[in-house]
Amino acid sequence: MVTSPSRPTWNEPAVALTAVPAKIGTEKVTFLIVPRFNMLSVIAMIDTLRVANYLSPAALYSWEIVSFDGEMITASNGMEQRAISPPERNRRGELVFVVASWGSEKYRRRETLSWIRRQERNGARICAVELGCYLVARAGLAESGGMASHWAWAPGFHEEFHDIPFKEQLFIQGGGVMSCAGAMAGLDLMLKLITDRHGERLAGEIADQLLHHPIRPGSAPQRQFMVQSTDTLPRTIEKAIALIEHHVSEPLSIPDIAKSLGVSQRE
């Protein structure tokens, strides 16, 4: 079982940096992982919780990593993570993060999908992280208002779940099921959840410890380079780029692009 460590004794400040009431209960967080999950996503989210515990008089969070795919799960970077079998218990009010990445667009393990559905029925708050959106959608829990995931997977997700809007932003918090683009966006989501529960001051101090500034809102764009590099391009070119990106799986021909934009092939 992987649980949150007790508050470390090294580099411990003389006084607590924040005044979080000791009576606040420990919030349980579960990370469900599948083979080739994104290790960075898990580390970014767990380390945010770890620092929250470190800066508080009493532990605010505990966590566990679970999987139906064995005791040692290999991440997309080749590293292995120990996991326990998902326990069956009442998770009302708990956070359950469904973390998936490469290959998960084909993941259909019934035990996993059924477990996700049961946790949601039992009152847990589900969050799809990166390609966890595929698992959550297959479990029948996708938000009709849209889901956030990594921009590179937009065409494939849209092809299978064309009735679920794909939103290229860091995370979506509103509604019943949350979604997150993964990687460092997970850190921003955790800071927002901590802000909601414990206030901006603690979240800001965590960001200081992690050298993460500024704290980005969920609506922030996933890609900065593309946004900046197209600022000075003609509007027709911007539309062409967007059109090509949305048809990566089935590339359009030059005549098709020109026809969609209402311009000649020469233009």
Salt bridges, closest charged atoms under 4 A:
GLU12 OE2 - ARG7 NE 3.19
GLU27 OE1 - ARG197 NE 3.15
ASP47 OD1 - ARG50 NE 2.77
GLU64 OE2 - ARG89 NH2 3.10
GLU64 OE2 - ARG91 NH1 3.62
ASP69 OD1 - ARG109 NH1 3.06
GLU71 OE2 - ARG82 NH1 2.36
GLU88 OE2 - ARG118 NH2 2.43
GLU94 OE2 - ARG89 NE 3.31
GLU94 OE1 - ARG91 NH1 3.39
GLU111 OE1 - ARG109 NE 2.94
GLU160 OE2 - ARG108 NH2 3.38
GLU160 OE1 - ARG138 NH2 3.11
GLU168 OE2 - ARG223 NE 2.85
ASP188 OD1 - HIS212 NE2 2.88
ASP188 OD2 - ARG216 NH2 2.59
ASP196 OD1 - LYS192 NZ 2.83
GLU205 OE2 - ARG201 NE 3.12
ASP208 OD1 - HIS213 NE2 2.54
GLU238 OE1 - ARG235 NH1 3.00
GLU245 OE2 - ARG223 NH1 2.98
